Amino acid sequence: MTLPTKKVMEIFPFLGIPQLMHHEMQMKFGIDMDRSLQTAIHELSPRIIRVVKEGSQKRFSPSLLEPTNERLEGLILLLGHTEARTRPVLRVSPHSWAAEGDSVTLSCEVTDSSIKWTFLWYKTVPFRRTVPFNEDSPIFDDRKKPHYVELLSDSSRGAGGFYTLSPAALQHTGSYVCRAEGGDPAYQTDFSEIKNLWVTGVSPPASLVIRPNRTQLFYSESVSLSCEVQDSSTGWRLRWRTKKVTSVEDREDNLDCPYGWYSESGTTCRTKIQTLHDSGVYWCESEFGQYSNAVNISINWKPKSEIRNPPHSWAAEGDSVTLSCEVTDASFNWTFLWYKAVRTGEDYYREGFFIYDDNYYAAELLPDSSRGAGGSYTLSPAAPRHTGSYVCRAEGGDPAYQTGFSNVVALWVTGLSPPASLVIRPNRPQQLYVSESVSLSCEGRDKSTRWRLRWSTGSENDNVCPNGWTSEAGPTCTNSRIQSADAGVYWCETESGQYSNAFNVSIKQKPIAVLSASTDSWLAEGNSVTLSCEVSDTSLKWKFLWYRAVPYKKELPRLKHGWINYNAKLLSDSSRGAGGSYTLSPAALQHTGLYVCRAEGGDPAYQTEFSNVETLWVVGLSPPASLVIRPNRTQLYEYESLSLSCEGQDSSTEWRLRWIGQKEEGLGCPKYWRLEAGSTCSTSELQPDDSGVYWCESESGEHSNPFKLRMNLRPRPFLHVSPHSWPVEGDSVTLNCKVTDTSLGWTFLWYRAVPKKGSGPFTDDSTVTERNRNRYSVELLSDSSRGAGGSYTLSPVALQHTGLYVCRAEGGDPAYQTMYSNMKPLRVIGVSPPATLVIRPNKTDLFASESVSLSCEVKDKSTGWRLRWDTNRREESVCPASWRSEAELTCSTIGLQYRDRGVYWCESESGQHSNAAHIKILYH
């Protein structure tokens, strides 16, 4: 039978019912669940099953169902889910492998001290399908592995949190867990993590022998484990508990060795380690429960050798050079080996072959490698023959374990009078920039000698020039747009092994010019302003060029400001600012515009990119035209109406609106604005893209004073109730409405929110808003003006004041209204309410996963009462989602969740209210 996910009708936990995993359900009842339901069941903790048959509820037992379709018909599995429960911490002292006769203490600790805890102690057995189901032996997961737990017969000895084994005996070997319980009714924590205890006899009858004889092993290393029996007893085999699996689980598959290991003659298991999950404890065990010593094996990744702080890579003949090799892993007393790295092809079978930075090398042991066995290898005096690439590795342990090869370090030793010179143009190898043009030439003293360019950049090849470069006569290699990947060391070399000098070419990102103004971008005619251009890169001696940004044409250099393309037009007096400062004094109307700068330096000259754009707006003392703004304020808001008009002093001059927006600039009305009489542009709904600068301009180039439009998002007030939202009749309650934006003198309006009925449209004076996905309309309060200053007080508060409240603010001329505030409920409780909300247990601070019931107890004979709530759960039935509806106006749940926090009360059809309860959800 298939039980799809949609058949799961309800989700809640029932404490105390046996916890089953999905594979048990399949085994016991033959239920074939779809994958999503299997995943959900596997992740539920604890996993609870309740069976409902023919309307009655029964606890589950193995005999309740037969694995037949007939018995399954009409049954619904209700899967329980609780929030995460408290998990104790279990510790073993002094350690987990004791000798027979020692004293060992297990301690169990719960961080939550709000309950007086009693502790329970268990032994665990890994879950096996071959073991009959035992309802009294619960199942829990440890690291996603199911285990049975069995309460220790003397568990009460550890009720105080400490369980001591003294003296420890062989039969105490095993896996232990604990849990705590407390409260009334009793609340049980989750099980702790499993802790293992191995007790080794004083003279064990068998020994576990590990080869190599060390417990620190590395990935890909070979290892063997053997059980060597000292007497003639038989039935011994290897046992283990690792990060991957336990021997009990592997025994189900008839494995004598861990999965992936090989079984050899006798009782030996061997492997080449391919996973760190083989770390763990290994021991030998006989059929009669005897034990050998235990070995705790730790497996790490391969340690890496590294040549740290390499010396200056291009030494002069006669200098002293020291290479230092280090290994981060300190497990062994390492000895170091030194090699020269020789470039080779893909010869994987060559001795010493390795790959570094996608290049192929063969490592050749230096004849005097032993000189550097301590980690340092010195060349003194350095000679040209020492030029080359070097690597190291380390070895340690018995038998010896070798690390991989280290990083490759290149060393160039230049003779006092090299037979050739490498010439670089431009001649600044440490001061080259991305996209710059570069050439490298080999110039030998002996014209008969054939020289060629060599390089070490991480992308070496056997070509005449690096990839992307062009070969010219000389030999010369050129690159018209050098890139960061071209950084590295370059030199010239002959077939006989002679070398030129070497250049370490450093390639930097393009330097950026930064432009700033000495004053605000808006200045009055006649004032002085200085523009300053700076470049953070000081490697070149820079001089500065100055430009105006003009409307874009293809034939001039292009620059971009925001989303808009411009051309950069060199100023006729640009040389005035060659030192980095360009001053306008006195500033005139014609200086209004967009300015940029750039820097150039070096020989041949290298130019930076254009700087940022700096805008200057020069305001005339008596401009020939005025830009009239309605409404007349600089602070405007989203969706507000706005009109801009050009009014010239000379009626014969034609003026038009000009503007620079966020994504474009233009002449006339912006996109989606309306052109009205004269030169007026207007919009009824301002948008964020309308922010920018606006001014009027004539055909002759005259212009009005500019206006900078700053458009803010529509404000939303915040509504707060003081002192709280569930006052008693006769109390005083104040609603406070606040707007963070203080640019307008706000007046506040007050509304009641009522649930939306039907699907028809609302009238103009009734606006829809939402809360917890429920739709409401708002109605202006008749005495709203009482709260115009931002506070609306109800004193004394009466039952008819119960409801949902919102506010909004308006300001400016013409008036602009904000969004509606958040909704705030007000529940007014009568002095002698006709009904009482009873909460069991009688407290409002509850733990996640705790059980609770809420009942409406009516004092008179009135009807139509029901539970109401203000939480993160929608009101779609008489009880919150996942709660149960019971007789006598009661809703209950046995698994409180975080979203159940909030206010609950009882309400009649006529609008009467009980007291209210504010439930808080706590976590352990």
C-alpha positions, 0 to 999 in steps of 0.5 A: 500500500502507498501512503502519500504525503497528502494522507498525513492529516495532522502533525503533532507529538504524543510523548511516551509513544514508541519512537519509530523511524521510516525503515521500521515502518516499512519493516513492520507494516509494509508501508511504501511511503513517498520520498518526501514523507520518508525524509520528513519522518527521518528528520523528526525528533522525537519520531512519534506515530499515532494510529486513528481507526474508525474515529477512535484513538489508540496507542500503537503497539506491534500487534495493532496492525497486520502488514495487510492492505485490509488492516491499513484501510481507514487508518491515518498515521499522524506524525509528531513533530516538536521543537528541539528539546534540551540535550544534556552533555555527557562526559567521561573522566578521566578518559574513555579507555580504562584499565581493569580496577581503575575508577571511572566517572560519567557526568551528565549536565543540563545547562537549563537550571529552571527545573530540578533535574533527576538523571537517568543512565542507559547503555546503547546498542546500535539498531539492527533489523535482525533484533526483534522490536521491543516497545520498552527499548526506545530508539534515538539517533546519534549522528544520524545512526539509530540506537536502542537504549536500555536503562541501567538496573542501578541507574538511580545511583547516578540520579544526582548527575554522576555515575561512578564505576569503581572498580571498573570491570571488563563487563563495563565496556560499552556505550553509554547515554544519559537524559534528565527529567523534571517538573510536574508533569515530568518533562524529559530531555533528549538523550545525550550524545553517546560516550564509549568506555573500554575497560582493558584487562590487566593482562589481556588474552590478546593484543591488537598490533598496528603496522606501522606502529603508530596511532597517527596515520595519514590519508593514502597511507597503508595500515594493517591491524592484527589480533594476536592471541596469547593463549589458544582461545578462538573466535577472536575478531577485529571490532571498531567504532569510527566516525563512519560506522560501527562494527555491529552495523558492518556485521549485518553485512557479514564484514570481518573488517571495516568497509573498504578494508581487506581481510587477510589470513588469520585476524588481520585487516589491511587498507590504504586509507582513503577517508578520514572517517576511519579515525576511531577506536579499534580493539579485538574481541572474542566470542565470549566477550573478552577484550584486547587492548584498544587503539585510538587511531587518528587520521589526518590529511597528508602534511604539506611541506613548504619553502617559507619566506624564499630569499631574494630570487635573483642573487648575484654571483658570490652571494649567500642564499638559504632555503628553509623547508617547514611542515605544519604537522608536528606529529613526527621528528621530520628529516628534510630532503632537497631536490631540483625541479626540472620541467618535463612533459606529462611523464606520470611514470617518471620517478619524482614526477609531480604537478605544481601550478598546472606545470609538470616537473620531475624532482631530482634529489640533490647529491648534497641533500643531507646538508639540509636535513635539518630544514635549511639548505644554504648555497654559499657562495652562489654560482650561476650553476645554482640557477634553477627551481627547488623543492623540498619534502619531509620524511618521518616515522618508522617505517618512513612516511614521506610528505608530498613535494613543496611549492616550487621556488625559482632562483636566478644567480646572475654573473658579475658580467652577464653575456647578454642584457634583457631590455624592457620598454618602457623601462620600469619593470616594477611600475607597469599597469594592466592594458599597457604596451610592453616589449622585451628584447634580448641583446647579446654581446656576442652576435653569433650566440643565439639567445631567446626569452625565458619566463616564469609566470605560472603559464610557461610554454615552449613557444618563442614568446609567452601566450598572447605576445607577439614575436618580432626580430631581435629576438623581441616579444611584445604585448600591446595590452599586458594583463595581471597574469603576465607578472613574473620573472623574465630573462634571456638564455642560450642553449648552452645554459648562459643567462642574462640579467633577470627582471621581476615584472610587476603589473598593477591595476590601472591607477584611479584618479579621484576628483574633489571640490573645495566647497559644496557643488552649489556656489554663488556667482563670484565665489571661488572653488578649487577642484583637486585631482589625486592618484593614490599610486605614487610610483610615477611622477604624475601631471594632471589634465582637466576636462568638461563632460559634454553630450556624447559624440562618437569622435571624442573620448567617452566617459560614463557618469551613472547610467549616462554617457558623455564625452570628455572635452579638454579644457583650453586652460587645462595646463593651469591645473597640471599640478593637481589643482584647478581653481575657478575664481571668480566663478561665473554662470558659464562655469556650471557643468560637469568636470573630470580629470586624469593623470599621465606619467612615465616615458612613454606617457601612461594615462590613467582612466578618467576620474569621477565626475564632479558637478558644479552649479553656479547660482547667479545673483539675478538669473534671467529666469526662475524655475518655479516648483510646486509644492515649493519644498526640496524634500519630496516623497514617492508618489507625490505630485510635482510641477516644474515651470520656467518663468523668464524675465524677458518674455521674448526668450524661449526657455525649456526645462533641462535635467540630469536624472539617475539614468539619463539627462534630457531637454524638455519633460522627463519620461512619463511626465506631462507637458502643460501650458508654457514650459511646465512639466508635471507628474502625479506620481514621483518615482525614485528615478526622478531624483536629480538636478533640474534647471531652465535653459535658453537656446543661447545657453543662459540658464536659471538657478538649478533645483536639486530634487531629493525624492525619499521613499514614502514614510511609514509611521510606527504605532505603539500602545502604552502601557499594554494592549489588554487593559481592564475597563476603566484604565487609561491607554495611550496610542502613540504614532511616530514618523522618523522623517521630521522634514514636514510638520506632521499631523496625525490621523487615527483609524479603526481596522475592520475585517474585509467582507466579501470580494467587492471593491472598497469605497474611496474613503475605505482603504485595504490593508493587511495583517497576518495575511488577513485583509482589513479596511480602515475607518477614520475615527470621529474624534481623530483630531484629538490625536493630531499631535501624535498621541490618542488617549482613551481614558477611561477605556471602555469595552467598545474601544476593543478593536484594531487601530492604525494611524497615518500622518500628513503634512505639507501644502498641498497635504501629503499622506504617509503609508498606514502604520502597523496595526495594534490590537486593543483588548479591553477586559470587563471588570467582571468579564462574562467568560474566563480564559483558563490556561493549563498549566497555569502559566504563560511562560512555556517551553517549546514542545510543551503541552498546553490547553486553553479553555473558554469557561462561560459564567452565564448561559450565553452562547457563541463563544470561541477562542481567538488569538493574535499570533503568527498562525492564521484564523482558519478554524476554531483552533490554531493550525496543528492544535486539537479542538476538544469538548467544552470550547477547549483547544490543546496542543502537545507540541508548542512551537515558536509561532504559537507565541502571542495573545489569546482570549475568548470572544462571543458572537456579540463582541464580548471578551474574556481576560487575555493571556500573553503566552511566551515561548522559551527555549532550553 
